[in-house]
Amino acid sequence: MAEPLKEKINEASVGTLADGVAAVWAPFEREAFVKEAVSGLDGLELKARVRRVSEALDGRLPLPFPEAAAVLRESAGRVRYDLWSGWPATDYVGERGRGHLGPAMDALASITPFSTAEFAVRPLLDRHREEALEILYGWAGSPDEHLRRLASEGTRARLPWGSRVGWLMEPGPTVPLLDRLRDDPSEYVRRSVANHVNDLARDHPGFVVGLLSRWRAEGGSHVEGVLRHALRGLLRAGDAGALSLVGAVPGNGTVERLEIADPLVPVGGLLRFTVTLGAREPGPLVLKYLIRRDGSRRTFHLGNRTAAGADERLTVVKTHSYRPVTTRREPPGPRVLEIIVNGEVRASAPFTVVSQTGVAER
């Protein structure tokens, strides 16, 4: 079993951070810092561990923030931070640097090539909207792909694990950043742009369809890839504007047969099903499947196909895992599988998830 991510914040990662600070600021009490930072980590989850180390750094770096930020900025050139050793440093900057935008952003710019800073930039954006945006716009033109990505990732409306910044939920403020990055040569950056737009689509679908329509009209080497990834949430929801952008006509596409291999699926096993498709006219077919049970509706990607004409038949075979995972428990019981073609449910079939003893709990 893979090591839990929280275990990556440990004595070794704290020691690397300590080495970086000690290499720049001679009075730094390295051993005392490490001892304090790792004390109590065992009972904490990932982000709480990051904050624990950050708070220990705050106590052992008793300098005015601009000077402390300069130490951390220079430390990134003395040791090779990674995500786990550098994350507490960026957290410290984000928390302590709210009143010192310039030094804080300079420090994040130096550390982010080695570690994550998208969470740390959020408090600074919340307090210094226009000034921080101006700095990020400069970063969007940096030769460093990590800084370019940070300009997009740090400003996502719904950044996972990120603190909420109210004005980032609006549809317009980050568009200049996205315009500059939408055709970035780095896939790492373009994926962030697409995720950013997908976030906005949850609250502003019409705005996003318009934005992506403009990007397509303006062209670019990577516009189609970004567009499809950015539209995934709207396509899952069957949004007519999104379907139109990918050429998928609502109403086109039929399910001629839906076959479930075994309607009794054990917990830990696989749901196997086969879909035979037809179409009324040539064109793209955006395929999703939805699984319903009491209190839950979850939609998944089934595939994209292109129908050549009304006489063509397409077959899709899919397996869906019911292997237990730590983030979700799927209880035994009845389910309904629905097949969605171009935003419309075209077929459904019941099945039952059963316990290892073959009993469906109700």
N, C-alpha and C positions, 0 to 999 in steps of 0.2 A: 504494500500500500504506500502511496506517495506521502512524503512528509507534509504535514499541514503547513500552509504558508506562514502562519504565525511563528513557527519554529525558526524561520529564517532571521527573525529579530532575536539575536542570541549574543552570547559573550563574544563570539568571533566578529560579528558585524559591528558590535559596539566597540570592540578593540580597534577595528579599522578606522572608525570615525575618530576615536581617541588619538590614534597615531597621526591622522591628518591635522587635527587641532594642535597637538603637541609640537608638530614639526614647524608650526608657524608662530605659536605663542608660548614662549618658554615657561612662564609661570603656571601653565595648565597642569593641574594635578591629575595625571592620567589614571593612575591606579585607583584613586579615590572616586573618580568619575565612573570608571567601569564598574566598580563594586556597587555604587549607588544605582547606576542605571539598570543593572541586571537583577537587582534585588526586587523580588515580587513579580517578575515577568511570568512565572509559571501559571499564575492564575488569571492572566489577561489574554484577550483576543488580539488580533493583528493590530488594528488601529490604536487600541489602548496601549499596546507595547511600544508603538512608535511614539505616542505622546509621553509615555513614561521616560523613554530615553531623551526625548526633547526637553522635558522638564528638568532632568538631571543635568543636561547641558546648560540650561538656563542658570542653574545654581552654581555651576563650576566655571562659567565664562562671565565673570562680573565686570563687564565692560559696557560703556554706552553702546547702544545698538549699532550705530554706524561703524564703530571699531570692531565689534563682534562680527558684523556682517563681512567686513574686510578680511578678518581671520578665516572665516568659512569660505569666502571666495578664493582666497589664496590656497587654502588647504586642498581644494579640488585638484590643484596642480602638483601637490606633494605626494599624495597617495592615490591609488586608483579606487575610488568609490564604486560601489555597485548599487543596485536598487535598495538593498537592505541596509547597507551602511550609510548611504546618503539620505535616505528618506527622513530620518529624525532631524537631520540638519535642515532640510527644506521645511519641515514642519515648524522648527524653531524660528526660521526666518518669516514664515507666514504669520505666525502668532505674535512674535515680538516686533515685527517690522511694519505694523499697520500705520504708524505715524511717520515712517521714514521710507517713502515709496522708492526713491532712487536707489539708495543702498540695498534695499531689500530685493528689488528687481535685478540689480547687478549681481547679487549673490546667487539668486535663482538661475540666472543665465549661465553662470560658471558651473553650477552643480548639475543642471539638468542634462548635459550630455552623458552623465554617468548614472543618474538616478531620476526619480520621479519628482516633478514640481507642479503637476496640474492641480493637486489638492492645495498646495501652499499658496498658489497665486489667487485662490478664491477670496480670502479675506481682503487682499489688496484691491481686487476688482470691486468688491463690495463698498469699500471706503473711497476709492479714487477712480471712479468710472472713466471719465474722459482721459485723464492723464495716463492711467494704466492701459487703456485701449491704444493710445498713441504709441506707447512703448511696444505693445504687442504687435502693432502694425509694422513697426521696424523689424521685430523678430521674424515676421512672416517673409521678409526679404533676406534673411540671414543665409549664409552658405551652409550653416549647420542644420541638418534635418531635424535634430532634436528640438532646437529652438523654434523652427517652423511648426513642428507638430504641437509644441506647447501652446503656441498662439491659437490653434484650433481647439485642442483638447481641453485646455484650461478654461475656455469660455463656453463649453457645452452647457446647454440648458439643464440637462439631467445627468450630469457626470456621475457615474456610479461611484459611491463612497464619498463624493464631493459635497461640501456644504452648499446649501441652496443660496443663490444670489438672485434676488427678485428680478432685477432688470434684464438678466440674461434669458428670462422666460419670454421676453418680448421678441418679435420676429425680425426687427431691423438692425439693432446695434452692431451685430457681428458680421453682417454681410460684406463690408469692405475687406475684412480678414479672409472670409471664405472666397471672395472673388479673386483675391491674390493667390490663394493656395489651391484652388479647385483643379488646376492642371499641373500640380507640382510633379517634378520628375520622380519623387520618392513615393512608393506605394504605402509606406509607413505613414506619411503625411496625408495622402489621399484617403486612406481608410479612416483617419481621424475626421477629415472633412465630411465624409459620408455619414459617419456616426453622429457628428454634430447636426447635420441636416435632418437625419432621422429623428433625433431628439426634438427638433423644432416641429417636425411633422405631427407629433402627437398632439400638439396644441394649436397648430396653425397649418392644417393640411393644404388649404387653398394657396396660402403664401408660398409654401414649399413647392407645389406644383408649378406655380408661376416662376419661381427662382430657377428651378431646374429646366423649365422650358427656355428661359433666357440663356442659360449655360449651353444648352444644346444648339440654340440658334447661333451663338457666338463661336461654337466649335472648340476644338482642342483635341490633343492626342488621347486623353483619358476620360473624356466626358461621359461616354457610355458606361464605363465601369463604375465611375462614381455615382452616376444617376441610378443605376440598378441597385447598388448597395444602399444608397440613401433612401430609396423608395420601399425598402423591404417591409417596413411597418405598415405603410399605406397599402401596399399590395396584399399583405396579410389580412388587412381589414376590408379589402374589396373596394377601395376608393376609386370612383369612376375616373377622376382626373389622372391618378397614378397609372391605372390600367391603360388609359388612352396614351400616356407618354411612352409606354413600352409596346404600343400597338396591339394590345389585347382587347378585342371588342367584347364588352359585356354581353352575355347571352350566347356567344359562340362557344362551342365545345359541349359535348354530351358524354355521359358515362353509360356505356352500353352494358358493362358488367362490372360488378364489384364483388370480389370473392375473398373471404377471410379463410385462411388455411385451417385454422382451428379456433372455434369461438370460445374455447376455454384457455385462457392465457395465465400460466402460473406466475406469481410474484417472483421476479428474478428472471423470467423468461422473455420471449419475443412474440409480439403480435406481427404476423406475416399476412400481407394482403396483396392482391393483384387488381389493378384497374385497367379496363379496356376502354379506350376513348375514341370518340369520333368528333367530327366538326361539321357545322353547317356551311362554313366557307373557309378558304385558306387564311392562315394567320397564326400569330403566337397564342399559345395556351399557357396561362400561368396557373400552376397547380398547387393547391394547399390541401392539407387534411386537418380536420378538427376532431378532437376527442372530448366528448361530454360525459360528465357524471354529475351527481348531485353536488352543487356548490362549486363546480369547476368547469371551465371551457378553455381549452388550450389549442392553439393553432400552430401548425408546423409546415415547413416547406416540403413539398412533394417533388417539385421539379418544374422546369420550363421546357415546353415542346413547341414545335411549329408544325401545324397541319398544312399539308400540301393541297388538300381539297376535300370535298365531301365524301369521297370514296375511300379515303385513307383511314386505317385503324392503327392506333398507337397503344402500346402496352407498357405499364409502369409497375414494377414489383418493388415492394417496400417492406422493411422490417422496422418495428418500433420497440425499443427496449423498455422493459419493466424492471430492470436491474435497480435495486435500492441505491439511492445516493444520499449523502449527508444533508443536502439542501432541500430535499423534497421527499415526502412519504406518500406513496400511492397505495391507498387501502384497497383490499379486495372488494369486489362488487360489480354491478352492471355498468356498462359503458355503451356509448353510441359513437361509431366512426362515421364522419361525414366527409365527403370529397367535394372540394370547392374548385370550380373551373372558372377562371376569369371573373372572380368575385361572387359567384353564385353557387349555392349548394346544388349538386347534381345527382348525388346518390348518398345513401346512408345504410348502415348495417349494425346490428347489435353484436356485442361480445361481452364476455365476463372475465374479469381478473379474479383468479382464485388463489387461495393460500397454498402453501406447499402440500397441504393435506388434501387439496382439491375442493375446498369448501369456500364459497363466496359469502363473506360477511355482509350483513344487511343492517 
